[in-house]
Amino acid sequence: MTMDYIYFDNAATTPLDGEVLKKMQPYFSGIYGNAHSQHYAGRQAAYAVDCARDRTARILGCKAEEIYFTSGGTEANNWAVKGVCSANYGKKNKIVVSAIEHPSVLEAALQMELYGFERVLVYPDNQGIVQPQSVEKALCGGDVAIVCVMAVNNETGVIQPVGDIYSVCKKAGVHYHCDCVQAAGAIPVSADMADSISLSAHKFYGPKGVGALVVKNNTPIYPLINGGSQERGRRGGTTNVPAVVGFAEALDIAVSTMAESSARMTALRDKILTGLSKPFIALNGSLQNRVPCNLNLKFGGYVNTQLMAYLDRRGIAVSAGSACTAGTAVVSHVLLALGLSEEDARSSLRITLGRYTTEDDVNKLIEALNSAFADLKRQ
């Protein structure tokens, strides 16, 4: 990527922090043993993984044995849904999921319908917030194996009331899984937010291809990937040692710099809001209950793909929504769940700031978008 390219798609992925890369480098070639081999090279690798697990546990406030490293957030979410449902097969047959969940949760729940489970959708209010009362109502009929409501929505950046939702689930004796992929590094995250939480390193300046599922001890959950004794027999596959080391380092840096980073990004985010031409702009979702890095904006009458292409030609990256659905003709299920029309959803852009976003970047984005309003035809 050229130095003059401006990146506003940090919700899709963040760049690898240089300090994280330094920590990872020895484990690519120098300390290259398989962490499950019993010789010295293997023990070196295993020690690095153990240290990363202990470090992650201290940050999240849990026991090291409650952390299971995965290939990312998608695997962790699939494992939570399918693993808990499998453990409850023949006992409880309902899955309560919010309508704004990441596809890795929604589609995993949908797949479990093949095995007799019923997927129950809970919708947010028009501010993008899933109210605890809605979850409580969905639990009234009983027979619920798992509830899934994310901590921060990946498209709108809206923060969910996970504490109250967890209280509802505990009262009903139902497993609560919280997707924290967009939350880690943006707001405080801990293992006691839910019975299980998922994280992905590339969302907080770590490497791609590594994440974690944190599951409380004694939780009934079956493995998703069989065929090995790794991760205490619950997740087969050779451990990605450099990635695991990078995960722990990136999480530590993200948490320790969160307060300063959040204050800076809030100021930059608000500058974008005040700097764009009116009346074509409306914010999708709550401003008060939102992570500092995210703006999901509706540009009435403009097609988001046209705006994206216009900005891209000027060296500015934004997105129309989740990177997991990019390239498809599907309208954002998140924005539709908030009550937007298809036309309004197709007029919306997600602009996400990051650790390396500068005020000059923001000024150039404002200038380019205001030019786009003048240059492009409204639909």
Secondary structure, DSSP 8 states (H G I E B T S, - for coil): --TT-EE-BTTT-----HHHHHHHGGGTTTS---TT-SSHHHHHHHHHHHHHHHHHHHHHTS-GGGEEEESSHHHHHHHHHHHHHHHTTTT--EEEEETTS-HHHHHHHHHGGGGT-EEEEE---TTS---HHHHHHHTTT--EEEEE--SB-TTT-BB--HHHHHHHHHHHT-EEEEE-TTTBTTB---GGGSSEEEEEGGGTTS-TT-EEEEE-TT-----SS-S--HHHHTS-S---HHHHHHHHHHHHHHHHTHHHHHHHHHHHHHHHHHHS-SSSEEESS-STTB-TTEEEEEETT--HHHHHHHHHHTTEE-BSS-GGGTTS----HHHHHTT--HHHHTTEEEEE--TT--HHHHHHHHHHHHHHHHHS---
